[in-house]
Amino acid sequence: MPGLLILGAGGHGRSLIELLRAQGAGCHWDIAGLLDANPPAAPVLGVPVMGTEAALPALWQQGLRHVVLAIGHNATRLAAAARLRALGFDFPTLVHPSAILAASASLGEGTVVLPRVVLGAGARVGAFAILNSGCVVEHDAEIGEGAHIAPGAVLPGHVSVGARALLGAGSCCVVGARIGADAVVAAGAAVTQEVAAGAMVGGVPARALGKSG
């Protein structure tokens, strides 16, 4: 099996280790090791820590060409993807075996689909997005690159989520909602109208809280 590096040794990195192990005999990857900006001294869930991102060129020369990005912050994750792509790395898409994906749905490169996600018919998910545990992304949804749909969020049909947007844990929205790029929907919020790019909203119904970031 080809070796796979995980960039990020925190909670999301541990989640990806567990995702890969849950695939069992169907897993196409051997976890080669973890890298992190502040690498822990000890292995993480038994996986060796191989240093910081600075180690990647040498690892590429050793034949390790595949990386999954375990970085929760959306813009930081996309910036890392651009740096690593320039070094020649590629980015597999990972799906937990408990996820339910419609045959007509599509996932961009580097996207991660965690346990018990439901992805409906015709839904399209951009590169390097995170569909976190238990979220529901229903039919014909459009999820932009680098977006993060947090645990338990529910998106009904025809929802559009812009690049790098974050929908917090347990949030929801009406059918056909439009959520702009870089927007943040707070945990538990209920979106009933369009969310502008770069806005932060929260509450039931969701109201403006200011600007994201």
Kinemage of the C-alpha trace (Angstrom):
@kinemage 1
@onewidth
@group {chain A} dominant
@subgroup {mainchain}
@vectorlist {calphas} color= white
{ca met a 1} P 0.000 0.000 0.000
{ca pro a 2} L 1.277 3.523 -0.705
{ca gly a 3} L 2.370 5.589 2.245
{ca leu a 4} L 0.185 8.459 3.429
{ca leu a 5} L 1.372 11.402 5.508
{ca ile a 6} L -0.970 13.339 7.802
{ca leu a 7} L -0.199 17.036 8.224
{ca gly a 8} L -1.587 17.914 11.657
{ca ala a 9} L -1.122 15.897 14.842
{ca gly a 10} L -3.974 17.347 16.912
{ca gly a 11} L -7.574 16.239 17.334
{ca his a 12} L -8.357 16.251 13.621
{ca gly a 13} L -5.222 14.246 12.925
{ca arg a 14} L -6.302 11.620 15.444
{ca ser a 15} L -9.726 11.511 13.803
{ca leu a 16} L -8.117 10.778 10.445
{ca ile a 17} L -5.985 8.006 11.917
{ca glu a 18} L -9.162 6.422 13.275
{ca leu a 19} L -10.944 6.921 9.927
{ca leu a 20} L -8.181 5.110 8.049
{ca arg a 21} L -8.075 2.270 10.556
{ca ala a 22} L -11.860 1.902 10.393
{ca gln a 23} L -11.548 1.125 6.685
{ca gly a 24} L -9.904 -2.162 7.643
{ca ala a 25} L -9.042 -4.433 4.756
{ca gly a 26} L -10.546 -1.909 2.346
{ca cys a 27} L -8.012 0.768 3.237
{ca his a 28} L -5.747 1.717 0.338
{ca trp a 29} L -3.201 3.546 2.495
{ca asp a 30} L -0.418 2.829 4.935
{ca ile a 31} L -0.110 5.655 7.474
{ca ala a 32} L 3.557 6.639 7.181
{ca gly a 33} L 3.576 9.329 9.847
{ca leu a 34} L 2.412 12.683 11.157
{ca leu a 35} L 3.812 16.178 10.791
{ca asp a 36} L 2.859 19.250 12.797
{ca ala a 37} L 3.969 22.847 13.354
{ca asn a 38} L 4.556 21.853 16.994
{ca pro a 39} L 5.267 18.152 16.745
{ca pro a 40} L 4.605 16.095 19.868
{ca ala a 41} L 7.527 14.121 21.235
{ca ala a 42} L 5.672 10.802 21.387
{ca pro a 43} L 3.788 8.867 18.705
{ca val a 44} L 0.091 9.694 18.314
{ca leu a 45} L -2.181 6.636 18.532
{ca gly a 46} L 0.882 4.612 17.654
{ca val a 47} L 1.721 6.651 14.533
{ca pro a 48} L 5.246 8.133 14.442
{ca val a 49} L 5.742 11.899 14.369
{ca met a 50} L 8.174 12.857 11.610
{ca gly a 51} L 8.757 16.527 12.389
{ca thr a 52} L 7.414 19.744 10.921
{ca glu a 53} L 6.337 20.651 7.411
{ca ala a 54} L 10.002 21.390 6.704
{ca ala a 55} L 10.581 17.614 6.531
{ca leu a 56} L 8.284 17.218 3.525
{ca pro a 57} L 10.808 17.740 0.688
{ca ala a 58} L 13.036 14.993 2.089
{ca leu a 59} L 10.030 12.711 2.572
{ca trp a 60} L 8.985 13.324 -1.027
{ca gln a 61} L 12.466 12.289 -2.152
{ca gln a 62} L 11.998 9.083 -0.140
{ca gly a 63} L 8.940 8.265 -2.232
{ca leu a 64} L 6.154 9.568 0.018
{ca arg a 65} L 3.918 11.516 -2.349
{ca his a 66} L 0.493 11.576 -0.654
{ca val a 67} L -0.726 13.860 2.146
{ca val a 68} L -4.017 14.392 3.931
{ca leu a 69} L -4.465 17.747 5.655
{ca ala a 70} L -5.589 17.528 9.288
{ca ile a 71} L -5.920 21.297 9.735
{ca gly a 72} L -9.201 22.592 11.074
{ca his a 73} L -8.867 26.260 10.093
{ca asn a 74} L -10.175 26.570 6.557
{ca ala a 75} L -7.905 29.251 5.082
{ca thr a 76} L -4.844 27.695 6.731
{ca arg a 77} L -5.750 24.300 5.271
{ca leu a 78} L -6.044 25.713 1.753
{ca ala a 79} L -2.762 27.616 2.094
{ca ala a 80} L -1.040 24.389 3.161
{ca ala a 81} L -2.542 22.595 0.165
{ca ala a 82} L -1.064 25.188 -2.189
{ca arg a 83} L 2.391 24.882 -0.611
{ca leu a 84} L 2.376 21.096 -0.730
{ca arg a 85} L 1.040 20.971 -4.271
{ca ala a 86} L 4.020 23.097 -5.316
{ca leu a 87} L 6.282 20.428 -3.807
{ca gly a 88} L 4.586 17.742 -5.893
{ca phe a 89} L 2.333 16.103 -3.311
{ca asp a 90} L -1.165 14.912 -4.069
{ca phe a 91} L -4.190 14.684 -1.816
{ca pro a 92} L -6.475 11.661 -1.544
{ca thr a 93} L -10.110 11.962 -0.568
{ca leu a 94} L -10.953 9.979 2.585
{ca val a 95} L -14.393 8.617 3.472
{ca his a 96} L -15.314 6.828 6.698
{ca pro a 97} L -17.038 3.500 6.002
{ca ser a 98} L -20.099 4.513 8.036
{ca ala a 99} L -20.807 7.521 5.786
{ca ile a 100} L -23.736 7.287 3.353
{ca leu a 101} L -22.946 8.879 -0.003
{ca ala a 102} L -25.324 9.047 -2.939
{ca ala a 103} L -23.860 7.597 -6.119
{ca ser a 104} L -24.543 10.871 -7.919
{ca ala a 105} L -22.743 13.016 -5.306
{ca ser a 106} L -19.184 14.156 -5.934
{ca leu a 107} L -16.202 14.954 -3.707
{ca gly a 108} L -13.236 17.160 -4.563
{ca glu a 109} L -9.650 16.137 -3.932
{ca gly a 110} L -8.431 16.201 -0.375
{ca thr a 111} L -11.945 16.232 1.067
{ca val a 112} L -12.494 14.315 4.306
{ca val a 113} L -15.819 12.648 5.173
{ca leu a 114} L -16.042 11.583 8.813
{ca pro a 115} L -18.328 9.031 10.539
{ca arg a 116} L -22.081 8.893 9.854
{ca val a 117} L -22.151 11.723 7.324
{ca val a 118} L -25.055 11.679 4.846
{ca leu a 119} L -24.447 13.195 1.407
{ca gly a 120} L -27.477 13.381 -0.842
{ca ala a 121} L -28.173 12.994 -4.549
{ca gly a 122} L -26.341 15.396 -6.820
{ca ala a 123} L -24.524 17.138 -3.970
{ca arg a 124} L -21.147 18.570 -4.974
{ca val a 125} L -18.354 19.127 -2.473
{ca gly a 126} L -15.281 21.170 -3.364
{ca ala a 127} L -11.644 20.317 -2.729
{ca phe a 128} L -10.276 20.185 0.825
{ca ala a 129} L -13.672 20.465 2.478
{ca ile a 130} L -14.440 18.753 5.782
{ca leu a 131} L -17.758 16.978 6.263
{ca asn a 132} L -17.586 16.332 9.980
{ca ser a 133} L -19.206 13.587 12.026
{ca gly a 134} L -22.949 13.194 11.635
{ca cys a 135} L -23.604 16.143 9.351
{ca val a 136} L -26.291 15.896 6.660
{ca val a 137} L -25.722 17.552 3.277
{ca glu a 138} L -28.794 16.859 1.197
{ca his a 139} L -29.563 16.732 -2.498
{ca asp a 140} L -28.128 19.279 -4.933
{ca ala a 141} L -26.123 21.114 -2.273
{ca glu a 142} L -22.986 22.978 -3.356
{ca ile a 143} L -20.145 23.061 -0.828
{ca gly a 144} L -17.232 25.325 -1.749
{ca glu a 145} L -13.571 24.430 -1.491
{ca gly a 146} L -12.121 24.458 1.979
{ca ala a 147} L -15.529 24.729 3.679
{ca his a 148} L -16.191 22.929 6.972
{ca ile a 149} L -19.571 21.458 7.829
{ca ala a 150} L -19.241 20.764 11.567
{ca pro a 151} L -20.666 17.793 13.506
{ca gly a 152} L -24.431 17.464 13.389
{ca ala a 153} L -25.045 20.367 11.008
{ca val a 154} L -28.036 19.832 8.697
{ca leu a 155} L -28.222 21.261 5.176
{ca pro a 156} L -31.425 20.476 3.266
{ca gly a 157} L -31.717 20.508 -0.506
{ca his a 158} L -30.230 23.123 -2.835
{ca val a 159} L -28.104 24.838 -0.181
{ca ser a 160} L -25.014 26.708 -1.372
{ca val a 161} L -22.013 27.150 0.938
{ca gly a 162} L -19.152 29.358 -0.210
{ca ala a 163} L -15.448 28.635 -0.101
{ca arg a 164} L -13.853 28.504 3.369
{ca ala a 165} L -17.209 28.970 5.140
{ca leu a 166} L -17.834 27.280 8.492
{ca leu a 167} L -21.206 25.894 9.570
{ca gly a 168} L -20.978 25.244 13.300
{ca ala a 169} L -21.972 22.128 15.187
{ca gly a 170} L -25.729 21.506 15.196
{ca ser a 171} L -26.529 24.423 12.912
{ca cys a 172} L -29.182 24.184 10.222
{ca cys a 173} L -30.676 26.207 7.415
{ca val a 174} L -33.718 26.406 5.184
{ca val a 175} L -33.963 24.792 1.763
{ca gly a 176} L -32.070 26.792 -0.836
{ca ala a 177} L -30.106 28.894 1.666
{ca arg a 178} L -27.072 30.789 0.379
{ca ile a 179} L -24.066 31.135 2.663
{ca gly a 180} L -21.222 33.256 1.341
{ca ala a 181} L -17.506 32.615 1.205
{ca asp a 182} L -15.658 32.904 4.526
{ca ala a 183} L -18.925 33.183 6.451
{ca val a 184} L -19.300 31.635 9.902
{ca val a 185} L -22.578 30.170 11.147
{ca ala a 186} L -22.393 29.692 14.913
{ca ala a 187} L -23.121 26.390 16.609
{ca gly a 188} L -26.857 25.732 16.928
{ca ala a 189} L -27.869 28.584 14.635
{ca ala a 190} L -30.838 28.359 12.268
{ca val a 191} L -30.216 30.172 8.980
{ca thr a 192} L -33.427 31.469 7.405
{ca gln a 193} L -32.012 34.021 4.968
{ca glu a 194} L -28.891 34.647 2.926
{ca val a 195} L -25.602 34.985 4.834
{ca ala a 196} L -23.237 37.457 3.198
{ca ala a 197} L -19.637 36.623 2.437
{ca gly a 198} L -17.423 37.176 5.466
{ca ala a 199} L -20.354 37.543 7.875
{ca met a 200} L -20.808 35.821 11.231
{ca val a 201} L -24.328 34.857 12.267
{ca gly a 202} L -25.827 33.041 15.239
{ca gly a 203} L -29.063 32.389 17.089
{ca val a 204} L -32.539 31.145 16.175
{ca pro a 205} L -33.292 32.562 13.729
{ca ala a 206} L -29.712 33.480 12.845
{ca arg a 207} L -28.832 37.179 13.070
{ca ala a 208} L -25.680 39.100 12.285
{ca leu a 209} L -23.008 38.976 14.964
{ca gly a 210} L -20.326 40.849 13.034
{ca lys a 211} L -17.623 39.773 10.612
{ca ser a 212} L -15.876 36.424 10.588
{ca gly a 213} L -12.159 36.288 11.369
